[in-house]
Amino acid sequence: MSKVLIVDDDITFSKILTSFLNKNGYETIVAHSLKEACMRVKNEAVNLLLLDYRLPDGTGIDVLEFINQNGLQIPAIMMTSFHDIKTAVKSIKKGARDYITKPINHEELLMQVREVLDESNAAGDLSPEEDFIKGTSELSKQLDQHIGLVAGTDMSVLINGESGTGKEHVARALHQMSKRAAHPFVAIDCGALSADLAASELFGHVKGAFTGALSDKMGQFEYAQGGTLFLDEVGNLNYDIQVKLLRALQEREISPVGSNKKIKFDVRLITATNEDFQEVMKSGQFREDLYHRLNEFKIKLPSLSERKEDLDIFISFFIKKANKELGKNVNSVSKDVKALFDTYHWPGNIRELKNIIKRCVLLADNNQIELKDLPAEMEFSTNELKRETELNSDLKLQQEEMEKHLIEKALKEVKNNKSKAAKLLNIDRTTLYYKMAKYNIEN
């Protein structure tokens, strides 16, 4: 029986949710604060988190960060109000598998819980054909061409794209189309690895290598022997691990933590990131020599908003998939829904479209998806975007001039030291470099 941890400070709501999930075959435990949630995930075997965003001593995102820092592989669903759509998107980037808005539709939540747990239990078993869709837009044709060109080689591939664009599905497709297809495909989310555990996870360790190392452990490089190792969000690896990874790739051998033993490996490396590595390297957060090792061939995944010509294909594909899973017979979306889809900015990309279609198929009371079946936050977000674009351009110009003035003033105060200027402005160095380029501020 799967154990679900509900993290919410609303006692009544927690009881209602507990009762509903218990009736549907799930074991539940409850935490009413950030502190209690962290204690629970560290000391109990939890299969899924239902996280409220607003907690008395922090946020649901703080829980996600605690999970990542401690190397815990626990899927999470964020619960938030539809006014907090940006927060929901941020939580996905921090590692949440999905989000749901309050007031919660219990049947929709049950569907999401089952889907996330099924995905977690079946990790590594899906074929790329199940979710990797070939579009007909020029960008999609170029993507397919690049995959076909590099799949049969042993070149290291760096996949770059926003969250939800299908980076892992591309990696799986590359593996399945390669000469290594009969061997393992091993995927690791580097964003979920703490600095202390990353070396052990990648290279393994011997008993007694560090506190808690109670037995020998094989690293993922060994598990992937003969096959493909996929490192998602590789930019999150800390500098020490970058050095060890570079050495391993140069020498084609690894050493488990705490051991002098050298282990040869035959693994193809595929990595992915949603970051601009040129900016990250400028800031000194990622080694340029490692970047060139990983980037023998680069595949850029377009966002969904960049290839809306493919929307009809994607919609049809996900409707058929949802019909099969839910036993429904939906065959299309209404003209109003299609018009909204065309204007929506899709911050969660193909993953968001897939989830929305599945929700709508579940709620549809005939063979067509109507506006009433869409989540409220989607229309709200579209209206917000329209209002933002209708703002007076003069106001935007004034804001940009003020921002440029503040950056120039900060740089002058710290004698052009970028790190100090970024701290003074309360932004990171990557953002500072971007703003300086945008406003043509000289270095």
N, C-alpha and C positions, 0 to 999 in steps of 0.2 A: 504493500500500500504506500503510495507516494505521500510524503509529508510536506505540507504547505505552511510556510511561516507568514502570517498576516501582520504587517507592521502599520499600525494606525492608532492614533491617540483617541479616536472616537470609540468609546467602549461599546455603545449600543450598536453601532455599525459593525464593529468587529464580531459581536455576538451573532448578528444576523448572517454575516458572511461565513462564520464558523459553522453555524447550523446548516446552511445551504451546501457547503462543501462536504461536510460530514455525511449528509444524505446522499451525496453523489459519489461516495466511496473514497474520500480523501481524509487523511489524518491531518489535523491542524494544530498549530500552536500560535500564540499571539504575543506580540511585543508592542508596548505603547510608547516607546521612545527610541531614539537613536542608540543610546547606551545599551538598552536592553536588547535591541535587535543585533548589535555587534556581538554581545555576549552569547546570544542564541546561535548565531551562525558559526561561531567559533567552537562551541561546545556540543552542538547537536547535528545529526545527519539530516540536513534539509534538502529537499529536492527542488523546491520552487519558492520564490519570494513574491508576495503581493505587497508592494510598497506604496504607502501614501507619500505624496511629495512633502507636505507640511507636517513636521514633527515638532514637539515642544522644545527639543534641544538640538535641532538640526533639520536636515532634509533627507528625502529618499536618495538623493544623489550622493550624500555623505555615506549612506549604507553601501551603495554601489562601489564607491571609492575604497571603502574598507575591505570589501570582498576582493577587489583587484589587488590591493596592497598586500593581502595575505594569501594570494594565489589560490583562492577558493573558486571552484567552477560551479557556481549556482546560478541558474537562469532566473530572471526577474521580470515581472510585469509592473509597470508604474501606474498608479492610480492618481488622476489629477482632474481638476476642473477644466472644461473646454476653453476657458479663457487663458489657460496656461499651456497652449499648444507649443509655444517655443520651448517651454520646460520639458515637455514630452519628447520633443526632438532631441534636446540636449541629453536626456536620460538614455535615449537609444544610442547616442554617440559614446556615452559612458559605459555601455555594455548591457542595458536592459534589452530583452528580446522583443518586447512589445509594450504598448500602453493602452489604457482604457480610461474613459472620462466619466466623471460623476455627474448626475446620479447614474449608478451602474445598472445596466441590463444584465440580470443574472445569467440568462441563457448565453448572451454574448461572452460574458466572463468565463463561463464553463467551457465554451468552445476554445477560447484563447488558452486557458489552462491546459486543456487536453492537447492542443497543438504544440505548445511550448514544451510540454513534458515528452510528447512523442518525438519532437525534433531532437531534444536532449538525449533521449534513450537511443535514438537511431543515428546519432552523430557519426559521420563517416561511412554510412551505408547507402546514402542516396546517390543515384547516378546523375550526371550532369544534365541529361535530357529531361529530367523531371521538372526542373525549374529554369533551365537556361533556354531562353527564347530567342530565336533569330528574327530580327526585325528586317524591314525592307528599306529603311531610310539610308541615305548615303553614309551616315556615321555608323550605322549597324553593319552595313556591307563592308566597310573598312575594318571594323572590329573583327568580323568573321574571317576576313582575309588575313589579318595579322595572326589570329589564333591558328589558322591553317598553316601558315608559313613557319611558325616557330614550334608548333606542337611536337613535330617529329625529331627535333634536335635535343641536345642536352644543355642548351643555353639557359643561364639563369634569367628568369623573367621577373620584372617588377611591374605589378598591376597597380595603377593609380586611379582612384575614383572616389566619389562621395559615398557616405554611408548609405547602404541600401541599393547600390547599383549592381550588385551581383559579383563582387570580387572573388568570393570563394567558389562560386559556380564556374567562373572562367578558369580558375585554377584546377578544378576537378575536370573540366573539359580538356584542358591541356594534358593532364595526366592520362585520361582515358584514350586520347588520340595519340599517345606516345608509345614508344617501345617498352615502357615501364608499366604499362597498364595492368599486367598480371601481378605486379608487386604492390606493396602498401602505399596508400595515400594518407599521410599523417598531417593533420591541421592543428596549429597552435595559435591561440589568440594572445599575442604578446602584450596587449593592453591589460590582460588579466594576470600577468606574471609579476610578482613582486621582485625587487632587486635581489633579495636574498635567495629566492627560489628559481630564478631564471636559469642559472648555470646548471643546477641540478636537473631541471626539466629538460633542457636541451641536451646535455652531455652525460647525465646520470651522476650517481655518487656511490661511494663505498660506505659500508657500515662504520659509524663513528666519525664521519667526515665533519659533522657539525651537530649541534644539539638537536635531537629529534630524528637523526639519521639512524634508525634502529636496525636497518638491513640494507643490503645492496639494492640499488635501483638502476634499471636500464634507462638511458636517455632517449629522447625522441629521434635523434639521429640514427641510433641503432634500430629502433622500431621501424624506421622508414627504409632500412637497408634494401637497396635494389630498386626502390621506388621514388616517391616524390615527397618532400617535406615542404609544407606550406606555412609560412610565417605571416599571419595577418597582423596589421598595424605594427610593422617592424620598427617604425620610428619610435616606439615606446621603450625599446631596449635601452638600458642605461649604458654609459660609456664603457665601463669595465667589460660588460657582456659583448659590446660591439668589438672590443679588442680581441676577445677570445673567439668570437665568431669569425672574424677576419683571419686569424691564425689557422683556425680549423679549415676554412675554405682554401687557404693557400697551401696547406700541407696535406689536405684531404684525410685528416685524422683528428680524433678527439681524445681527451683524457677525462675520465670521470672525476668529479670533485673529490679531493682527498686521496687520489691515486696517481702514480707515475706511469701507469700502464697506458700505452698508445693503442688506439683502436682505429683501424682503417675503415673508411666508409665509402660507399658508392651510392650517392643520393643526389637527385636533381633538386635544386632549391628554387622555389617560387615564393616571392614575397609580395605584400600588398600594403598600401597606405592611402589615407585620405588627405595627407599633408603635401605641401609643396616642398620637396626636399631641397630645392635650390635655396629657399629661404631658411630652412632648418640648418643647412650646412653653414650658411653665412653666420648664423647665430652661435655656431660651435656645438650644437646639440647632437650632430650626427657626423661621423667620420666620412670624409670625402672618398678615401680609398676603399672603404667598405661599400659605399654607395655604388662605385664603379664596378665592384665585384658582383653586386646584386643586379645591376642594371645593364646586363649584356643585351637585353631586349626589353623595351618598355611598351606596355599596353595601356592606353588611356581609355577608361570607361566613361562614356558620355552620361550626363545626368538625364533623368526622364524628361525634364523640361527642355532639354536640348534636342530630343528626338520624339517630339509629340506626334510625328507622322506615324510612329509605331504604336500609338495608343490603342487603336482598334484591334490590332493583333494581340497585344498584351491583355486587353479586356476580355476578348474572346477566349484566350488560353486560360485565364484564371477563372472565368465563369465555368468552363468545362471541368476544370480541376475541382472547384468547389462543389459543383453538382455531384460529381463522383463521390466526394468525401461526405457530403451531407444528405445525399439521397434526394436532391431537389431537381427541378426541371426548368431552370431559368435559362433564357436564350439570348437576352439582349438588355441594353440600358435604354432608358427613355431619352428623347431629344434634350430635355432639360438637364438630365444627369450628364449626358455627353458634353453639353455646352459648359457645364460647371467643371468637368474634368479638363476640358480644353483651356480654361482660364486659370485653373488651380496651379500653384507653383511646385507642388510635389517635393517638399523638403526631405521626405523619407524615401523618395525615388521608387524603384520597382517593388521593393519590400512593402512600402506603404500602400501602393496600389493593390498588391496581392492581398494584404490584410483587409483593406476596405471592401474589395470585391467579395471576399469570403464572408465578411460580416453582412453585407447587403444581400447575398444569396440566402443566408440564414434567415434574414428578416423579411424577405420578399414574400408577399401573399399571392402573387401570380407569376407569370413567366417573364416578367420584365422588372428590372430594378428602377424604382422611382425615387424622387427627391427625398421622400419621407424615410427611405431606408438608409440614407447616408448619415454618418455621424454629424452631430450638430457643429462640432468644432471645425469641420471642413468648410461649411458655408461661411461660418464666422471668420475663419482665416482668409478666405477669398475676399470677403467684404472689407476686412482690415487692409488687405493688400491694395484694393482699389482706392481706399481712403488715403493710404500712404502715397500712392502715385499721384493723387489729386492735390497734394499739398503745394502750396505756393513755392515756385522754384527760387524766388528771391530769398525765402527763409532758408532753404537748403544752402544757397550760396553763402549767406551770412554765417551759417553754422560751420561750413568748410573753411571760411576765412579765419574764423575764431580758432578752429582746431589747428590750422597751419601756424597761426600766431603763437599758440601755446607750445607747440612742438619746437618752433624756432627759439622761443624764450627759454625752454628747458635745456635745449642743446647748448645755448650760450652760457647758461648758469653753470653747467658741468663741463665746460670747455670741450664740447663735442664728444664726450664719452657716452656711447650709445646705451650701454648697460645701465649707467646711472640715470640717464635721461628717461629710459623706459620705466625704471622704478619710481622716479619722480612723477611721471605721468600716470602711474598705476596701470601700465599695459606691458605685454611681453615684448621681447626684442623683435620677434617676427612681425608683430603688428606695427611696431615703430618703423621698421624698414619699409613695410608696405605703404604706410602713410607718407614717409619721406619721398618715396618714388611717385606717389600719387600727386603730391603737391610740389614736385620738383625742388625739394629742399636739398641743397648740396651737402655732401658728406664732409 
